[in-house]
Amino acid sequence: MTGFVVGLTGPMGAGKTTVAQMLRELGANVLDADAVVHQEQSRGTVGYSAIVQQFGTTVLGEDKEIDRAKLAAEAFGDPAKLARLERILHPRVIARVLEARSMLAEDAVLVVEAIKLLESSLRNVCDQVWVVLAPREIMLERLAARGVAPAEASVRLGHQRSAEEFRAAADVVIANDGDREATREQVRRAWEALPRATA
């Protein structure tokens, strides 16, 4: 295969998007798995049909598109429902990543930002796994700034791996505790150490 694929993950609110932007500035190609999921839920797609079949029309908004907040409320409260949703969406994300990788130049780096990287076979198409971590109170503050209620944020974080589990799965750990320049320096060092990256 061409290029080098970095899987970028971590709990909600840890700062994956911030790190992804820093990597983009260094020259990486970035694919946001959440954006792919959003596209694969659009009306008229196979993903849309499968979700409506599994969860019913109660997850639709007035425009008949999938209401992501309604779907999240339905799925995150029930592990079995969440697993069904992931079985629908993960294969579509993996297909998009493989397509993007096939178009990479030999020395290019593709960063795949994905919150569910470790729980799916997407991990198997990555050459390295980078994990972004932050203290829980900072993650809760960031989620509150996005409009996620504290109770919902706690539930969502509770469904994710612990910091120790994330660390155990990582090739690279980026600590993103609020000092942006310290985070940028960690990202730069890890980027320069990549086998195919050029500084």
Residue pairs with C-beta under 8 A, 6 or more apart in sequence:
1 101
1 102
2 101
2 102
2 104
2 105
2 106
2 108
3 101
3 104
3 105
3 106
3 107
3 108
3 109
3 110
3 196
4 108
4 109
4 110
4 127
4 128
4 194
4 195
4 196
4 197
5 97
5 101
5 109
5 110
5 111
5 112
5 125
5 126
5 127
5 128
6 23
6 28
6 109
6 110
6 111
6 112
6 126
6 127
6 128
6 129
6 130
6 194
7 112
7 114
7 117
7 122
7 123
7 126
7 128
7 129
7 130
8 16
8 19
8 20
8 23
8 111
8 112
8 113
8 114
8 117
8 130
8 132
9 16
9 113
9 114
9 115
9 116
9 117
9 118
9 129
9 130
9 131
9 132
9 166
10 16
10 115
10 131
10 132
10 133
10 134
10 166
10 174
11 115
11 133
11 134
11 139
11 157
11 160
11 161
11 163
11 166
12 115
12 139
12 143
12 153
12 156
12 157
12 160
13 134
13 138
13 139
13 140
13 141
13 142
13 143
13 153
13 157
14 132
14 133
14 134
14 139
14 176
15 132
15 134
15 142
15 174
15 176
15 183
16 113
16 115
16 132
17 32
17 113
18 132
18 176
18 180
18 183
19 130
19 132
19 174
19 176
19 183
19 187
20 30
20 32
20 111
20 113
21 30
22 183
22 184
22 187
22 188
23 30
23 109
23 111
23 187
23 191
24 30
24 111
26 187
26 188
26 191
26 197
26 199
27 109
27 197
27 198
28 109
28 110
28 111
28 191
28 197
29 100
29 104
29 108
29 109
29 110
29 111
30 110
30 111
30 113
31 96
31 97
31 100
31 110
31 111
31 112
31 113
32 113
33 93
33 97
33 112
33 113
33 114
33 115
33 116
33 117
33 122
34 113
34 114
34 115
36 92
36 93
36 96
37 89
37 92
37 93
38 68
39 45
40 46
40 47
40 48
40 89
40 92
40 93
41 47
41 48
41 51
41 65
41 66
41 68
41 71
41 89
42 48
42 65
42 66
43 64
43 65
43 66
46 92
47 88
47 89
47 92
48 66
50 88
51 59
51 66
51 71
51 85
51 88
52 59
52 60
52 66
54 81
54 84
54 85
54 88
55 71
55 74
55 75
55 81
55 85
58 70
58 74
59 66
59 67
59 70
59 71
59 74
60 66
60 67
60 70
61 67
61 70
71 85
73 152
74 81
75 81
75 82
75 84
75 85
76 82
76 152
76 155
76 156
76 159
77 155
79 159
82 159
86 116
86 119
86 120
90 116
90 120
90 121
90 122
93 114
93 120
93 122
94 120
94 121
94 122
94 125
97 110
97 112
97 122
97 125
98 125
100 110
101 110
101 125
104 110
106 196
107 196
107 197
107 198
108 196
109 191
109 194
109 196
109 197
112 122
112 126
114 120
114 122
115 160
116 122
117 123
117 126
117 129
118 129
118 161
118 166
118 169
123 129
123 169
127 195
128 171
128 172
128 194
129 169
129 170
129 171
129 172
130 170
130 171
130 172
130 173
130 174
130 190
131 166
131 167
131 169
131 170
131 172
131 173
131 174
132 174
132 176
133 163
133 166
133 167
133 173
133 174
133 175
133 176
134 142
134 175
134 176
134 177
134 178
135 177
136 157
138 177
138 178
139 153
139 157
140 150
140 153
140 154
140 157
143 153
143 156
144 150
144 153
148 156
161 169
166 173
167 173
172 190
174 183
174 186
174 187
174 190
175 182
175 183
175 186
176 183
191 197
191 199
192 199
